[in-house]
Amino acid sequence: MNRICRITPRASQDIEAIIEAIADFLATHSSLASAESFLIGIDATLNRVAQFPQIGRKRDELYPGLRSLPYKQYLIFYRLLDDVIEVFRIISGYQDVTVLFAESE
């Protein structure tokens, strides 16, 4: 059974920032097809989470019930709420996630 992924406002802001950063990079180094491919990959990863919500690594040390799953150099943080997957954050794997989650409390 596939669940629905609900994107939180903070995760939506993360996605917008990622798209902006990718667009800036690709404008000088690559093509729009690469940006589209990246977004398709994020979507495919979220579909995989919806189908197999237990697939991600448990991250209770950051937030109760939180899980993470990598996509390229990013981490998708989510939690299972009944029949819905709540996408909490999508951030660069190079960031200090402990500090980010401490700031959001």
HELIX and SHEET records of a PDB file:
HELIX    1   1 PRO A    9  HIS A   29  1                                  21    
HELIX    2   2 LEU A   32  GLN A   51  1                                  20    
HELIX    3   3 PRO A   53  ILE A   55  5                                   3    
HELIX    4   4 VAL A   97  GLU A  103  1                                   7    
SHEET    1   A 5 ILE A   4  ILE A   7  0                                        
SHEET    2   A 5 VAL A  84  SER A  92  1                                        
SHEET    3   A 5 TYR A  74  LEU A  81 -1                                        
SHEET    4   A 5 LEU A  66  TYR A  71 -1                                        
SHEET    5   A 5 ARG A  57  LYS A  58 -1                                        
END                                                                             
